Amino acid sequence: AENDNFLEIKLKKAVDELEYYQDKYQDVTDKYREVSNRYQEISDKYHELASSYDQLEQERDMERGQLADLREEFEALIQHEGDKQHQLDELLDAKERLSVQLEVSRNELTLRNQEIEKG
């Protein structure tokens, strides 16, 4: 009887210990599930951010391309305006030369007319 009592106490301690470790196992399993879920949330957020970042990089590259195109257009316009200004300067120089030649020709005509009148 004493031996049975001793075995019963041992068995009760073993059952209590088993229940304790089962509770601990359940706690660890629950915590693992929490951590796993949190990891999945973070992983999903990371992929979402990575995708957004890639999209922003593509948009930036497109904008850089558009900016380069606009810069080329602007430089071409500046060159065209420079060419027009050069042509205008040449025309103004030619006008000035023609004005001087016209004045010289008028003076020559005036002198000839005066010589003819003196005669």
C-alpha positions as CSV (number, residue, x, y, z in Angstrom):
1,A,0.0,0.0,0.0
2,E,2.8,2.3,0.9
3,N,4.5,1.5,-2.4
4,D,1.2,2.1,-4.3
5,N,0.9,5.5,-2.5
6,F,4.5,6.4,-3.5
7,L,3.8,5.4,-7.1
8,E,0.6,7.4,-7.1
9,I,2.4,10.5,-5.9
10,K,5.2,9.9,-8.5
11,L,2.5,9.5,-11.2
12,K,0.7,12.6,-10.1
13,K,4.0,14.6,-10.2
14,A,4.7,13.2,-13.6
15,V,1.2,14.1,-14.9
16,D,1.6,17.6,-13.4
17,E,5.0,18.0,-15.0
18,L,3.7,16.8,-18.3
19,E,0.8,19.3,-18.1
20,Y,3.3,22.1,-17.2
21,Y,5.4,21.3,-20.2
22,Q,2.3,20.9,-22.5
23,D,1.3,24.4,-21.3
24,K,4.8,25.7,-22.0
25,Y,4.8,24.0,-25.4
26,Q,1.4,25.6,-26.2
27,D,2.8,29.0,-25.1
28,V,5.8,28.6,-27.3
29,T,3.6,27.4,-30.2
30,D,1.3,30.5,-29.8
31,K,4.3,32.8,-29.6
32,Y,5.8,31.2,-32.7
33,R,2.5,31.7,-34.5
34,E,2.4,35.4,-33.5
35,V,6.0,35.9,-34.6
36,S,5.3,34.0,-37.8
37,N,2.3,36.2,-38.6
38,R,4.2,39.3,-37.7
39,Y,7.0,38.2,-40.0
40,Q,4.5,37.6,-42.8
41,E,3.1,41.1,-42.3
42,I,6.6,42.6,-42.4
43,S,7.5,40.6,-45.4
44,D,4.3,41.7,-47.3
45,K,5.0,45.3,-46.3
46,Y,8.6,45.0,-47.5
47,H,7.5,43.6,-50.9
48,E,5.0,46.4,-51.2
49,L,7.6,49.0,-50.4
50,A,10.1,47.3,-52.8
51,S,7.5,47.4,-55.5
52,S,6.7,51.0,-54.9
53,Y,10.4,51.9,-54.9
54,D,10.9,50.1,-58.2
55,Q,7.9,52.0,-59.6
56,L,9.3,55.3,-58.4
57,E,12.7,54.5,-59.9
58,Q,11.0,53.8,-63.3
59,E,9.1,57.0,-63.0
60,R,12.3,58.9,-62.2
61,D,14.1,57.4,-65.1
62,M,11.2,58.3,-67.4
63,E,11.2,61.9,-66.1
64,R,15.0,62.0,-66.5
65,G,14.5,60.9,-70.1
66,Q,11.8,63.5,-70.7
67,L,14.0,66.2,-69.0
68,A,16.9,65.2,-71.3
69,D,14.6,65.5,-74.3
70,L,13.4,68.9,-73.2
71,R,17.0,70.0,-72.6
72,E,17.9,69.0,-76.2
73,E,14.8,70.8,-77.5
74,F,15.8,73.9,-75.5
75,E,19.4,73.8,-76.7
76,A,18.1,73.4,-80.3
77,L,15.9,76.5,-79.8
78,I,18.7,78.5,-78.4
79,Q,20.9,77.5,-81.4
80,H,18.1,78.4,-83.8
81,E,17.6,81.8,-82.1
82,G,21.4,82.3,-82.2
83,D,21.4,81.5,-85.9
84,K,18.5,84.0,-86.4
85,Q,20.3,86.6,-84.4
86,H,23.4,86.1,-86.5
87,Q,21.4,86.4,-89.7
88,L,19.7,89.6,-88.3
89,D,23.1,91.0,-87.5
90,E,24.3,90.2,-91.0
91,L,21.2,91.9,-92.5
92,L,21.7,95.0,-90.3
93,D,25.4,95.2,-91.4
94,A,24.3,94.8,-95.0
95,K,21.7,97.6,-94.5
96,E,24.3,99.8,-93.0
97,R,26.7,99.2,-95.9
98,L,23.9,99.9,-98.4
99,S,22.9,103.1,-96.5
100,V,26.5,104.3,-96.7
101,Q,26.8,103.4,-100.4
102,L,23.4,105.2,-101.0
103,E,24.7,108.3,-99.2
104,V,28.0,108.2,-101.2
105,S,26.0,107.7,-104.5
106,R,23.7,110.7,-103.6
107,N,26.7,112.9,-102.8
108,E,28.3,111.8,-106.2
109,L,25.0,112.6,-108.0
110,T,24.7,115.9,-106.2
111,L,28.3,116.8,-107.3
112,R,27.7,115.8,-110.9
113,N,24.5,117.8,-111.0
114,Q,26.3,120.8,-109.7
115,E,29.1,120.3,-112.3
116,I,26.5,119.9,-115.0
117,E,24.7,123.1,-113.9
118,K,28.0,125.0,-113.8
119,G,28.7,123.6,-117.0
